[in-house]
Amino acid sequence: MNHGDNNKSEQNIIGAGLAIGVGLGLIFGSAIGNVGAGLVIGIAAGIGFATGQQRKKKSE
């Protein structure tokens, strides 16, 4: 895998993390009654999950 492909996959993973995070954030935010806080928590969790998956792939 060359460097350009690697950057593209990192962007895809972060994009997926953001998408997951926004979805989780909306659900969580409406559950606690504060959508803004829910989005912040959800996006952070989504990016954390996505980067964790990326590290797992690299180590295989």
N, CA, C and O atoms as a printed pandas DataFrame, in Angstrom:
     atom_number atom_name residue_name chain_id  residue_number  x_coord  y_coord  z_coord
0              1         N          MET        A               1    0.848   -1.183    0.000
1              2        CA          MET        A               1    0.000    0.000    0.000
2              3         C          MET        A               1    0.893    1.245    0.000
3              4         O          MET        A               1    1.755    1.390    0.867
4              5         N          ASN        A               2    0.692    2.130   -0.955
5              6        CA          ASN        A               2    1.513    3.341   -0.966
6              7         C          ASN        A               2    0.922    4.408   -0.049
7              8         O          ASN        A               2   -0.183    4.258    0.473
8              9         N          HIS        A               3    1.671    5.475    0.133
9             10        CA          HIS        A               3    1.291    6.499    1.114
10            11         C          HIS        A               3   -0.044    7.169    0.766
11            12         O          HIS        A               3   -0.836    7.465    1.660
12            13         N          GLY        A               4   -0.293    7.405   -0.510
13            14        CA          GLY        A               4   -1.548    8.033   -0.927
14            15         C          GLY        A               4   -2.760    7.199   -0.552
15            16         O          GLY        A               4   -3.764    7.739   -0.086
16            17         N          ASP        A               5   -2.680    5.893   -0.748
17            18        CA          ASP        A               5   -3.782    5.007   -0.377
18            19         C          ASP        A               5   -4.009    5.023    1.124
19            20         O          ASP        A               5   -5.147    4.989    1.593
20            21         N          ASN        A               6   -2.918    5.076    1.870
21            22        CA          ASN        A               6   -3.014    5.070    3.321
22            23         C          ASN        A               6   -3.744    6.318    3.810
23            24         O          ASN        A               6   -4.596    6.226    4.694
24            25         N          ASN        A               7   -3.421    7.485    3.247
25            26        CA          ASN        A               7   -4.100    8.718    3.638
26            27         C          ASN        A               7   -5.582    8.649    3.312
27            28         O          ASN        A               7   -6.418    9.106    4.092
28            29         N          LYS        A               8   -5.904    8.083    2.170
29            30        CA          LYS        A               8   -7.300    7.982    1.765
30            31         C          LYS        A               8   -8.075    7.102    2.741
31            32         O          LYS        A               8   -9.200    7.436    3.111
32            33         N          SER        A               9   -7.490    5.986    3.160
33            34        CA          SER        A               9   -8.192    5.106    4.085
34            35         C          SER        A               9   -8.345    5.771    5.448
35            36         O          SER        A               9   -9.348    5.553    6.128
36            37         N          GLU        A              10   -7.360    6.586    5.863
37            38        CA          GLU        A              10   -7.486    7.311    7.127
38            39         C          GLU        A              10   -8.635    8.303    7.050
39            40         O          GLU        A              10   -9.401    8.437    8.004
40            41         N          GLN        A              11   -8.766    8.999    5.929
41            42        CA          GLN        A              11   -9.868    9.947    5.762
42            43         C          GLN        A              11  -11.206    9.219    5.783
43            44         O          GLN        A              11  -12.167    9.702    6.383
44            45         N          ASN        A              12  -11.275    8.063    5.135
45            46        CA          ASN        A              12  -12.512    7.287    5.137
46            47         C          ASN        A              12  -12.876    6.854    6.545
47            48         O          ASN        A              12  -14.045    6.888    6.927
48            49         N          ILE        A              13  -11.874    6.446    7.318
49            50        CA          ILE        A              13  -12.125    5.994    8.683
50            51         C          ILE        A              13  -12.612    7.152    9.544
51            52         O          ILE        A              13  -13.543    6.990   10.332
52            53         N          ILE        A              14  -11.986    8.323    9.399
53            54        CA          ILE        A              14  -12.429    9.485   10.176
54            55         C          ILE        A              14  -13.830    9.894    9.733
55            56         O          ILE        A              14  -14.659   10.264   10.565
56            57         N          GLY        A              15  -14.100    9.830    8.434
57            58        CA          GLY        A              15  -15.443   10.136    7.937
58            59         C          GLY        A              15  -16.479    9.182    8.505
59            60         O          GLY        A              15  -17.571    9.595    8.896
60            61         N          ALA        A              16  -16.128    7.903    8.548
61            62        CA          ALA        A              16  -17.041    6.912    9.129
62            63         C          ALA        A              16  -17.225    7.181   10.616
63            64         O          ALA        A              16  -18.330    7.060   11.143
64            65         N          GLY        A              17  -16.141    7.544   11.285
65            66        CA          GLY        A              17  -16.228    7.874   12.709
66            67         C          GLY        A              17  -17.142    9.053   12.960
67            68         O          GLY        A              17  -17.922    9.050   13.912
68            69         N          LEU        A              18  -17.049   10.064   12.109
69            70        CA          LEU        A              18  -17.924   11.231   12.251
70            71         C          LEU        A              18  -19.376   10.849   12.011
71            72         O          LEU        A              18  -20.266   11.288   12.739
72            73         N          ALA        A              19  -19.615   10.031   10.988
73            74        CA          ALA        A              19  -20.985    9.614   10.685
74            75         C          ALA        A              19  -21.580    8.819   11.841
75            76         O          ALA        A              19  -22.718    9.052   12.247
76            77         N          ILE        A              20  -20.799    7.879   12.367
77            78        CA          ILE        A              20  -21.250    7.095   13.524
78            79         C          ILE        A              20  -21.500    8.033   14.700
79            80         O          ILE        A              20  -22.506    7.924   15.400
80            81         N          GLY        A              21  -20.558    8.960   14.899
81            82        CA          GLY        A              21  -20.649    9.892   16.024
82            83         C          GLY        A              21  -21.872   10.778   15.963
83            84         O          GLY        A              21  -22.528   10.997   16.981
84            85         N          VAL        A              22  -22.191   11.294   14.788
85            86        CA          VAL        A              22  -23.370   12.151   14.653
86            87         C          VAL        A              22  -24.632   11.353   14.950
87            88         O          VAL        A              22  -25.529   11.832   15.644
88            89         N          GLY        A              23  -24.698   10.137   14.422
89            90        CA          GLY        A              23  -25.860    9.282   14.695
90            91         C          GLY        A              23  -26.006    8.985   16.171
91            92         O          GLY        A              23  -27.089    9.126   16.739
92            93         N          LEU        A              24  -24.904    8.570   16.795
93            94        CA          LEU        A              24  -24.934    8.296   18.235
94            95         C          LEU        A              24  -25.265    9.560   19.016
95            96         O          LEU        A              24  -26.037    9.530   19.975
96            97         N          GLY        A              25  -24.669   10.669   18.590
97            98        CA          GLY        A              25  -24.875   11.937   19.289
98            99         C          GLY        A              25  -26.320   12.379   19.271
99           100         O          GLY        A              25  -26.836   12.860   20.280
100          101         N          LEU        A              26  -26.979   12.222   18.137
101          102        CA          LEU        A              26  -28.392   12.610   18.052
102          103         C          LEU        A              26  -29.249   11.743   18.965
103          104         O          LEU        A              26  -30.143   12.242   19.650
104          105         N          ILE        A              27  -28.973   10.448   18.971
105          106        CA          ILE        A              27  -29.735    9.531   19.831
106          107         C          ILE        A              27  -29.461    9.843   21.296
107          108         O          ILE        A              27  -30.384   10.002   22.094
108          109         N          PHE        A              28  -28.174    9.929   21.638
109          110        CA          PHE        A              28  -27.778   10.176   23.024
110          111         C          PHE        A              28  -28.243   11.560   23.477
111          112         O          PHE        A              28  -28.754   11.727   24.585
112          113         N          GLY        A              29  -28.058   12.547   22.601
113          114        CA          GLY        A              29  -28.450   13.922   22.933
114          115         C          GLY        A              29  -29.935   14.049   23.198
115          116         O          GLY        A              29  -30.337   14.731   24.141
116          117         N          SER        A              30  -30.755   13.410   22.390
117          118        CA          SER        A              30  -32.195   13.501   22.629
118          119         C          SER        A              30  -32.582   12.728   23.884
119          120         O          SER        A              30  -33.553   13.077   24.554
120          121         N          ALA        A              31  -31.825   11.677   24.205
121          122        CA          ALA        A              31  -32.112   10.907   25.421
122          123         C          ALA        A              31  -31.834   11.732   26.677
123          124         O          ALA        A              31  -32.596   11.670   27.642
124          125         N          ILE        A              32  -30.735   12.509   26.667
125          126        CA          ILE        A              32  -30.409   13.311   27.853
126          127         C          ILE        A              32  -30.996   14.717   27.776
127          128         O          ILE        A              32  -30.890   15.485   28.732
128          129         N          GLY        A              33  -31.612   15.060   26.651
129          130        CA          GLY        A              33  -32.244   16.365   26.512
130          131         C          GLY        A              33  -31.282   17.474   26.117
131          132         O          GLY        A              33  -31.649   18.648   26.177
132          133         N          ASN        A              34  -30.065   17.137   25.715
133          134        CA          ASN        A              34  -29.101   18.151   25.292
134          135         C          ASN        A              34  -28.386   17.635   24.045
135          136         O          ASN        A              34  -27.379   16.933   24.136
136          137         N          VAL        A              35  -28.920   17.992   22.889
137          138        CA          VAL        A              35  -28.399   17.455   21.630
138          139         C          VAL        A              35  -26.966   17.910   21.376
139          140         O          VAL        A              35  -26.159   17.139   20.856
140          141         N          GLY        A              36  -26.638   19.150   21.736
141          142        CA          GLY        A              36  -25.275   19.653   21.534
142          143         C          GLY        A              36  -24.248   18.810   22.269
143          144         O          GLY        A              36  -23.241   18.400   21.692
144          145         N          ALA        A              37  -24.507   18.553   23.542
145          146        CA          ALA        A              37  -23.586   17.733   24.338
146          147         C          ALA        A              37  -23.556   16.311   23.791
147          148         O          ALA        A              37  -22.496   15.689   23.735
148          149         N          GLY        A              38  -24.704   15.800   23.393
149          150        CA          GLY        A              38  -24.775   14.451   22.831
150          151         C          GLY        A              38  -23.942   14.322   21.575
151          152         O          GLY        A              38  -23.264   13.314   21.375
152          153         N          LEU        A              39  -23.989   15.354   20.711
153          154        CA          LEU        A              39  -23.192   15.331   19.480
154          155         C          LEU        A              39  -21.703   15.332   19.790
155          156         O          LEU        A              39  -20.937   14.593   19.172
156          157         N          VAL        A              40  -21.289   16.158   20.744
157          158        CA          VAL        A              40  -19.864   16.210   21.107
158          159         C          VAL        A              40  -19.395   14.844   21.598
159          160         O          VAL        A              40  -18.357   14.343   21.165
160          161         N          ILE        A              41  -20.162   14.250   22.497
161          162        CA          ILE        A              41  -19.805   12.938   23.046
162          163         C          ILE        A              41  -19.845   11.875   21.947
163          164         O          ILE        A              41  -18.937   11.050   21.845
164          165         N          GLY        A              42  -20.887   11.895   21.135
165          166        CA          GLY        A              42  -21.042   10.903   20.070
166          167         C          GLY        A              42  -19.935   10.975   19.037
167          168         O          GLY        A              42  -19.405    9.943   18.625
168          169         N          ILE        A              43  -19.577   12.186   18.610
169          170        CA          ILE        A              43  -18.516   12.341   17.610
170          171         C          ILE        A              43  -17.185   11.880   18.189
171          172         O          ILE        A              43  -16.412   11.201   17.512
172          173         N          ALA        A              44  -16.915   12.246   19.439
173          174        CA          ALA        A              44  -15.671   11.799   20.079
174          175         C          ALA        A              44  -15.625   10.274   20.148
175          176         O          ALA        A              44  -14.593    9.664   19.869
176          177         N          ALA        A              45  -16.736    9.671   20.517
177          178        CA          ALA        A              45  -16.796    8.208   20.601
178          179         C          ALA        A              45  -16.637    7.578   19.217
179          180         O          ALA        A              45  -15.929    6.583   19.065
180          181         N          GLY        A              46  -17.287    8.150   18.219
181          182        CA          GLY        A              46  -17.197    7.624   16.855
182          183         C          GLY        A              46  -15.784    7.681   16.311
183          184         O          GLY        A              46  -15.317    6.717   15.706
184          185         N          ILE        A              47  -15.092    8.802   16.517
185          186        CA          ILE        A              47  -13.713    8.929   16.044
186          187         C          ILE        A              47  -12.810    7.985   16.828
187          188         O          ILE        A              47  -11.914    7.362   16.257
188          189         N          GLY        A              48  -13.041    7.878   18.127
189          190        CA          GLY        A              48  -12.256    6.947   18.949
190          191         C          GLY        A              48  -12.414    5.518   18.470
191          192         O          GLY        A              48  -11.438    4.775   18.365
192          193         N          PHE        A              49  -13.648    5.138   18.181
193          194        CA          PHE        A              49  -13.918    3.791   17.678
194          195         C          PHE        A              49  -13.237    3.572   16.331
195          196         O          PHE        A              49  -12.611    2.536   16.107
196          197         N          ALA        A              50  -13.359    4.547   15.439
197          198        CA          ALA        A              50  -12.788    4.418   14.095
198          199         C          ALA        A              50  -11.268    4.329   14.143
199          200         O          ALA        A              50  -10.680    3.519   13.427
200          201         N          THR        A              51  -10.621    5.146   14.974
201          202        CA          THR        A              51   -9.159    5.079   15.045
202          203         C          THR        A              51   -8.718    3.784   15.708
203          204         O          THR        A              51   -7.663    3.247   15.369
204          205         N          GLY        A              52   -9.498    3.280   16.637
205          206        CA          GLY        A              52   -9.203    1.976   17.239
206          207         C          GLY        A              52   -9.264    0.869   16.205
207          208         O          GLY        A              52   -8.416   -0.022   16.192
208          209         N          GLN        A              53  -10.262    0.921   15.340
209          210        CA          GLN        A              53  -10.385   -0.068   14.267
210          211         C          GLN        A              53   -9.202    0.033   13.309
211          212         O          GLN        A              53   -8.692   -0.979   12.828
212          213         N          GLN        A              54   -8.774    1.263   13.039
213          214        CA          GLN        A              54   -7.652    1.473   12.123
214          215         C          GLN        A              54   -6.380    0.874   12.716
215          216         O          GLN        A              54   -5.627    0.205   12.008
216          217         N          ARG        A              55   -6.134    1.103   13.988
217          218        CA          ARG        A              55   -4.938    0.550   14.638
218          219         C          ARG        A              55   -4.973   -0.971   14.607
219          220         O          ARG        A              55   -3.954   -1.625   14.386
220          221         N          LYS        A              56   -6.150   -1.518   14.830
221          222        CA          LYS        A              56   -6.307   -2.975   14.814
222          223         C          LYS        A              56   -5.939   -3.522   13.435
223          224         O          LYS        A              56   -5.246   -4.534   13.333
224          225         N          LYS        A              57   -6.406   -2.850   12.366
225          226        CA          LYS        A              57   -6.098   -3.281   10.999
226          227         C          LYS        A              57   -4.599   -3.209   10.726
227          228         O          LYS        A              57   -4.034   -4.116   10.116
228          229         N          LYS        A              58   -3.953   -2.130   11.176
229          230        CA          LYS        A              58   -2.519   -1.960   10.923
230          231         C          LYS        A              58   -1.706   -3.044   11.614
231          232         O          LYS        A              58   -0.685   -3.479   11.084
232          233         N          SER        A              59   -2.140   -3.483   12.784
233          234        CA          SER        A              59   -1.364   -4.466   13.537
234          235         C          SER        A              59   -1.543   -5.884   13.005
235          236         O          SER        A              59   -0.766   -6.773   13.352
236          237         N          GLU        A              60   -2.548   -6.108   12.172
237          238        CA          GLU        A              60   -2.782   -7.459   11.638
238          239         C          GLU        A              60   -1.802   -7.793   10.535
239          240         O          GLU        A              60   -1.854   -8.888    9.974
